[in-house]
Amino acid sequence: MSNTLSTVHVAVAVILNSQQQVLLSLRQAHQHQGGLWEFPGGKVDDTETVFDALVREIDEELGIAIIEAEPLIEISHDYNDKSVRLDVWTVTKFHGTEQGREGQEVKWQAISELNEKDFPTANVAIINELKRRAIT
């Protein structure tokens, strides 16, 4: 049996505010894994770096300009219908006020209050890494 799943490369932002809360986006019903919360981000285009994709996607989705970010973790995960490679970055400095520019709900939440059941399976490793590093 051959593996026919294509891999989607995604830049993901763990955006921290001054209260050490993370910014979350609610996936819309029509999206893959719709109705679950996620760390915002989006697909990396073939012609851009992961950081450039992160900056572009966060501006498009949330209206936030990233000022400082650093790599946190890389995750590969296979769903039944696709594979994802997540390049996750911690954003510690940004400019702007978050807004769901694509109609999605957004909220700030303490890391200690993140519930794995509310997220796509691929995001569980991010939650575990945040709790392990005690960025609370």
Contacts in CASP RR format, 6 or more apart in sequence:
PFRMAT RR
TARGET T0000
AUTHOR 0000-0000-0000
METHOD contacts of the structure
MODEL  1
MSNTLSTVHVAVAVILNSQQQVLLSLRQAHQHQGGLWEFPGGKVDDTETV
FDALVREIDEELGIAIIEAEPLIEISHDYNDKSVRLDVWTVTKFHGTEQG
REGQEVKWQAISELNEKDFPTANVAIINELKRRAIT
5 78 0 8 1.000
5 81 0 8 1.000
5 82 0 8 1.000
5 83 0 8 1.000
6 82 0 8 1.000
6 83 0 8 1.000
7 76 0 8 1.000
7 82 0 8 1.000
7 83 0 8 1.000
7 84 0 8 1.000
7 85 0 8 1.000
8 43 0 8 1.000
8 82 0 8 1.000
8 83 0 8 1.000
8 84 0 8 1.000
8 85 0 8 1.000
9 43 0 8 1.000
9 44 0 8 1.000
9 50 0 8 1.000
9 84 0 8 1.000
9 85 0 8 1.000
9 87 0 8 1.000
10 41 0 8 1.000
10 42 0 8 1.000
10 43 0 8 1.000
10 44 0 8 1.000
10 84 0 8 1.000
10 85 0 8 1.000
10 86 0 8 1.000
10 87 0 8 1.000
11 41 0 8 1.000
11 42 0 8 1.000
11 43 0 8 1.000
11 44 0 8 1.000
11 50 0 8 1.000
11 51 0 8 1.000
11 53 0 8 1.000
11 54 0 8 1.000
11 57 0 8 1.000
11 87 0 8 1.000
11 89 0 8 1.000
12 39 0 8 1.000
12 40 0 8 1.000
12 41 0 8 1.000
12 42 0 8 1.000
12 54 0 8 1.000
12 86 0 8 1.000
12 87 0 8 1.000
12 88 0 8 1.000
12 89 0 8 1.000
12 126 0 8 1.000
13 23 0 8 1.000
13 39 0 8 1.000
13 40 0 8 1.000
13 41 0 8 1.000
13 54 0 8 1.000
13 57 0 8 1.000
13 58 0 8 1.000
13 66 0 8 1.000
13 69 0 8 1.000
13 88 0 8 1.000
13 89 0 8 1.000
13 91 0 8 1.000
14 22 0 8 1.000
14 39 0 8 1.000
14 72 0 8 1.000
14 88 0 8 1.000
14 89 0 8 1.000
14 90 0 8 1.000
14 91 0 8 1.000
14 126 0 8 1.000
14 130 0 8 1.000
15 22 0 8 1.000
15 23 0 8 1.000
15 39 0 8 1.000
15 40 0 8 1.000
15 58 0 8 1.000
15 64 0 8 1.000
15 91 0 8 1.000
15 94 0 8 1.000
15 98 0 8 1.000
16 22 0 8 1.000
16 90 0 8 1.000
16 91 0 8 1.000
16 92 0 8 1.000
16 135 0 8 1.000
17 23 0 8 1.000
17 108 0 8 1.000
19 108 0 8 1.000
19 110 0 8 1.000
20 110 0 8 1.000
20 111 0 8 1.000
20 135 0 8 1.000
20 136 0 8 1.000
21 108 0 8 1.000
21 109 0 8 1.000
21 110 0 8 1.000
21 111 0 8 1.000
22 39 0 8 1.000
22 108 0 8 1.000
22 109 0 8 1.000
22 110 0 8 1.000
22 111 0 8 1.000
22 114 0 8 1.000
22 130 0 8 1.000
23 39 0 8 1.000
23 40 0 8 1.000
23 62 0 8 1.000
23 98 0 8 1.000
23 106 0 8 1.000
23 107 0 8 1.000
23 108 0 8 1.000
24 37 0 8 1.000
24 38 0 8 1.000
24 39 0 8 1.000
24 40 0 8 1.000
24 106 0 8 1.000
24 107 0 8 1.000
24 108 0 8 1.000
24 109 0 8 1.000
25 37 0 8 1.000
25 38 0 8 1.000
25 39 0 8 1.000
25 40 0 8 1.000
25 61 0 8 1.000
25 62 0 8 1.000
25 100 0 8 1.000
25 104 0 8 1.000
25 105 0 8 1.000
25 106 0 8 1.000
26 35 0 8 1.000
26 36 0 8 1.000
26 37 0 8 1.000
26 38 0 8 1.000
26 104 0 8 1.000
26 105 0 8 1.000
26 106 0 8 1.000
26 107 0 8 1.000
27 33 0 8 1.000
27 34 0 8 1.000
27 35 0 8 1.000
27 36 0 8 1.000
27 37 0 8 1.000
27 38 0 8 1.000
27 104 0 8 1.000
27 120 0 8 1.000
28 34 0 8 1.000
28 35 0 8 1.000
28 102 0 8 1.000
28 103 0 8 1.000
28 104 0 8 1.000
29 35 0 8 1.000
32 79 0 8 1.000
32 81 0 8 1.000
32 82 0 8 1.000
33 120 0 8 1.000
36 118 0 8 1.000
36 119 0 8 1.000
36 120 0 8 1.000
37 118 0 8 1.000
37 119 0 8 1.000
38 119 0 8 1.000
38 120 0 8 1.000
38 123 0 8 1.000
39 88 0 8 1.000
39 123 0 8 1.000
39 126 0 8 1.000
40 57 0 8 1.000
40 58 0 8 1.000
40 61 0 8 1.000
40 62 0 8 1.000
40 106 0 8 1.000
41 54 0 8 1.000
41 57 0 8 1.000
41 58 0 8 1.000
41 61 0 8 1.000
42 53 0 8 1.000
42 57 0 8 1.000
42 61 0 8 1.000
43 53 0 8 1.000
43 57 0 8 1.000
44 50 0 8 1.000
44 53 0 8 1.000
44 87 0 8 1.000
45 53 0 8 1.000
48 56 0 8 1.000
50 87 0 8 1.000
50 89 0 8 1.000
51 69 0 8 1.000
51 89 0 8 1.000
54 66 0 8 1.000
54 69 0 8 1.000
54 87 0 8 1.000
54 89 0 8 1.000
54 91 0 8 1.000
55 65 0 8 1.000
55 66 0 8 1.000
58 64 0 8 1.000
58 65 0 8 1.000
58 66 0 8 1.000
58 91 0 8 1.000
58 94 0 8 1.000
59 65 0 8 1.000
59 66 0 8 1.000
60 101 0 8 1.000
60 102 0 8 1.000
61 100 0 8 1.000
61 101 0 8 1.000
61 102 0 8 1.000
61 104 0 8 1.000
62 98 0 8 1.000
62 99 0 8 1.000
62 100 0 8 1.000
62 101 0 8 1.000
62 106 0 8 1.000
63 96 0 8 1.000
63 97 0 8 1.000
63 98 0 8 1.000
63 99 0 8 1.000
63 101 0 8 1.000
64 94 0 8 1.000
64 95 0 8 1.000
64 96 0 8 1.000
64 97 0 8 1.000
64 98 0 8 1.000
65 94 0 8 1.000
65 95 0 8 1.000
65 96 0 8 1.000
66 91 0 8 1.000
66 93 0 8 1.000
66 94 0 8 1.000
67 93 0 8 1.000
67 94 0 8 1.000
67 95 0 8 1.000
68 91 0 8 1.000
68 92 0 8 1.000
68 93 0 8 1.000
68 94 0 8 1.000
69 89 0 8 1.000
69 90 0 8 1.000
69 91 0 8 1.000
69 92 0 8 1.000
70 89 0 8 1.000
70 90 0 8 1.000
70 92 0 8 1.000
71 87 0 8 1.000
71 88 0 8 1.000
71 89 0 8 1.000
71 90 0 8 1.000
72 88 0 8 1.000
72 89 0 8 1.000
72 90 0 8 1.000
72 126 0 8 1.000
72 129 0 8 1.000
73 86 0 8 1.000
73 88 0 8 1.000
73 125 0 8 1.000
73 126 0 8 1.000
73 129 0 8 1.000
74 85 0 8 1.000
74 86 0 8 1.000
74 87 0 8 1.000
74 88 0 8 1.000
75 84 0 8 1.000
75 85 0 8 1.000
75 86 0 8 1.000
75 88 0 8 1.000
75 122 0 8 1.000
75 125 0 8 1.000
75 126 0 8 1.000
76 83 0 8 1.000
76 84 0 8 1.000
76 85 0 8 1.000
76 86 0 8 1.000
77 83 0 8 1.000
77 84 0 8 1.000
77 86 0 8 1.000
77 121 0 8 1.000
77 122 0 8 1.000
77 125 0 8 1.000
79 121 0 8 1.000
79 122 0 8 1.000
84 122 0 8 1.000
86 122 0 8 1.000
86 126 0 8 1.000
88 126 0 8 1.000
88 129 0 8 1.000
90 135 0 8 1.000
98 106 0 8 1.000
99 106 0 8 1.000
100 106 0 8 1.000
110 136 0 8 1.000
111 127 0 8 1.000
111 130 0 8 1.000
111 131 0 8 1.000
111 135 0 8 1.000
111 136 0 8 1.000
112 131 0 8 1.000
112 136 0 8 1.000
114 127 0 8 1.000
114 130 0 8 1.000
114 131 0 8 1.000
116 124 0 8 1.000
116 127 0 8 1.000
119 127 0 8 1.000
130 136 0 8 1.000
END
